[in-house]
Amino acid sequence: EVQLQASGGGLVQAGGSLRLSCAASGFTIDDYAIGWFRQVPGKEREFVVSIDRHGETKYTDSAKGRFTVSRVNAKNMVYLQMNSLRPEDTAVYYCAARPPDLKPYEWRYWGQGTQVTVSS
């Protein structure tokens, strides 16, 4: 069974840091791009960052300079280090996987989210 499990969320004060983990099972991530998305109630889910199978990364302007995505294929894991967190980063964070034959906006597998709450 294919699964993606995001973890590592929690409550942190503004300016603090969190490290999210995305654990994949039922498939190997080696050839997959992995993306991180977030969603707040009443709003659409939005893209945050991605890392492709070559290690090439894409960040939103909001995430640049504060967030860092990395992957350890041998562990089937992807990480999102979030520093200098702001209250507007509060959301449920999801990871997703995209095989190379899909378009950049098409994500095949989605995990359950992890809540990140940043207090001011």
C-alpha positions, -999 to 999 in steps of 0.1 A, spaced: 0 0 0 14 34 -10 15 58 19 30 92 26 30 103 62 39 138 72 50 145 108 68 169 129 42 197 132 34 214 164 30 247 182 59 272 180 64 308 187 70 333 159 107 332 150 110 296 159 118 265 139 102 232 130 114 202 110 87 183 91 93 148 79 76 129 50 79 92 52 71 72 21 61 35 21 49 11 -6 71 27 -32 106 42 -35 109 79 -38 141 78 -59 124 87 -92 97 109 -76 95 146 -71 83 154 -36 63 185 -28 52 202 3 19 220 4 -2 237 31 -38 246 37 -57 267 61 -94 264 67 -115 281 40 -86 284 16 -72 263 -12 -42 242 -6 -11 260 -18 23 249 -30 52 256 -7 83 238 -20 94 208 -40 124 187 -47 128 166 -78 146 134 -83 178 153 -92 177 173 -61 165 205 -79 143 226 -56 116 251 -61 103 275 -34 76 300 -32 88 335 -25 74 332 11 95 301 17 128 313 2 155 319 27 134 304 55 126 269 45 149 242 32 137 209 16 160 179 15 157 142 7 173 110 18 164 84 -8 181 56 12 156 63 40 127 70 17 123 103 35 120 140 27 124 168 52 113 204 54 133 226 77 113 257 86 130 286 103 120 321 112 84 309 113 56 335 111 20 333 122 10 333 86 28 300 82 1 284 104 -16 256 83 -18 219 78 12 208 59 10 179 34 36 161 14 29 147 -21 48 126 -46 49 130 -84 65 105 -108 85 118 -137 58 111 -163 34 136 -148 32 173 -154 47 196 -128 13 204 -113 1 168 -112 7 149 -79 -1 113 -77 2 105 -40 -8 126 -10 -1 121 26 -21 130 56 -12 164 69 6 177 100 -6 208 118 18 237 122 7 265 145 28 296 149 19 319 177 26 356 177 
